[in-house]
Structure formats: structure tokens, C-alpha cells
């Protein structure tokens, strides 16, 4: 199968990045090594190619009505320039995607989807739009949109050298339309690492110019390009979930830390099923775990309480920041309280661990 390539693919090759198949995309997993890139993001800044993610425009008089039906979050009070995270569910209340909603103008929104689900998101929302005949237009703008993430404590200083708008005025989960090095861009204060930082959107045919300008501007600040390997360790430390791994279409927001995305006072696709599940009680829950013995809990490893199998690890890694092995796991609700002693089966041996609160890491104020 021929892999899709982002507009920045050749730049990654030039930087000697290790390229892997990520959901059908040829993406950099690392340029130097995961720990080096991870620590650069925590201590200075990291630059990520996120052009493989999806963007969908929703415009028209009933844009809000369509979004209120397909998304769990209530968008009625969303302001222009504000971002809201929400969940897109199937009829059984399972999570198709967790996506962000940008309110661009009155009756105009941009949805930013995960890379692996963007085609599913597009087809699902389009089918609801067609069936309900909402008076609005949908447009998949993924291929013509480029996206970079600039993350880390020096991110603001770096980006400020390339834009005339005062970034200190940009609040968390808000955005404005601006220019980066003279190129029309959308700049949002958001990200997937647990650090302060920005997501930058521009036309796909010029996103490489912004990448180059940021790389040059960031040299004196310690900026490094960062691949998917460190992106994964960073997001896990911050307690953020990976779609398709920590949540799937068989998982509801009630089982993961997404109950806060649900507005029970509005009807949305999957809401009736969720209410029933809420009333009957959930049996399994996603929890944080920390290895107290040797070994690293990896995706797919079994979780035990004594001799009883109680769940499965969904994500696991060694945390470069905390210097310990951490992970996420779906386990029986009876064993989900923090500080519960559990065991992880690693190559036929039982390794001690405990459940912990997430996030594992919070950036210093």
C-alpha cells in the first residue's frame, strides 16, 4: 500500500527522521531519539508535523443545529475565537472521535479531527447532515490545510518573533486569525503535550515555509523537531488518550475521563443510551497505573488483582520526565480507586503496579 505523505515529508527525510507507517501515513517517529525530543519539549520547545489530521468546515444557518445533534458538548454559549473539545458518538454511545470545534464566525465552524478517524468522522457527519436536511454546508478541507504544533515553555517566545499579534492575549483553548512570517494563519493556544503551546494552521502549500521559519527562529531557544514517539510519551504523561487505543467505538465517554464533555440537558446522538448506561452503572473504567516493580506495561498486557484477571493495558511507556513506567488500563470498576495494588502480566511473569490519578504530569505554573 502506498503511504500518504504530508507536505513536510521531504523536510523530515532531509532531517534524517526515521519514517514509519502511521495509519497509512508516512510519518516521522523520531529525528534523534524519543527521550531527547521529549525533554526538549518539556524544557524548551518541540515542533510537530500534524498535517495528517483532519479539518471539516461547517457553515450555514443550521450549522449549530447539526453540531448540537452530533456532538456531546453544548456549543450554544461558544464564542467566536473559542475552541471546545467534544465527543462524536455512534448510536450506541461509543466514541467515534474526540475532536475540537473552532467557532470561526457566526454560523461558521471548523472541526479538527484525529488522523485515523477523519474519513469516518466525515462520512458520519455527512450522513446525519443528509438524513436530517440541515440548512448548512459541509466541506472537507483536510488536504488543503497544513497544521503544526509548537509546544513547550519557550513556544510563546519563539512564535512571537514571527507574528505581530500579542500572544500573551491569547487564552488557553482560544484562537485568532493572524499571520506567521507574513503567511495567513490560524493560531490557537492548545495542544496534546501538557505544555503551553500553539497549534498553527495555514494553507498546505505554504505550511513548509512556516516550518522553516520556526526552525530557524527556535535555534537559540533550544527548539527541536519532534516525532510521533515523543508525542506519545508526552501525551501519556499528561493523561491524554490516544484514539483507537485508549478509546474506540465500543467505549463510551462514561468509561474514560470524558464525562465532563456530556451535556445531559440536550439531545445528541447516543444520549439515550448513555443515560441508560449511567443509570445502570459502568463495569469497566480507564485508570492510570504506575509500575512499582520492574518492567513496562505495554498495550495489550493483561491486568490482574491477585489471581483474578481484571483488565487490559491500553497505553504504556517509560516516562522520561518522571523516570518511572506509567500507563493507562481498562479495569473492573471495583479495582479502579487510586492506590489499588494490581499486577501486570509481562512475558508470563507478574509485575507489581498500582492505580494512580491522572494526569501523571502537570506543567509548573
Secondary structure, DSSP 4 states (H G I P E B T S, - for coil): -PPB--TTHHHHHHTTPEEEEETTEEEEEESS-HHHHHHHHHHTEEEEE-TTSEEEEEESTTHHHHHHHHBSS--TTPPTTBEEEEEEE-TTSBEEEEEEEEEEETTEEEEEE-TTTHHHHHHHHHHHHHHHT-S-EEEE-TTTEEEEEEESTTHHHHHHTT-SS-GGG--TTBEEEEEETTEEEEEES--SSSSSEEEEEEETTTHHHHHHHHHHHTGGGTEEE--HHHHHHHHHHTT---BTTTB-TT-BTTTTTTGGG--TTS--TTHHHHHHHHHH--SEEEEEEEESSSS---TT-EEEETTEEEEEEEEEEEETTTTEEEEEEEEEGGG-STT-EEEEEETTEEEEEEEE-S-S-----
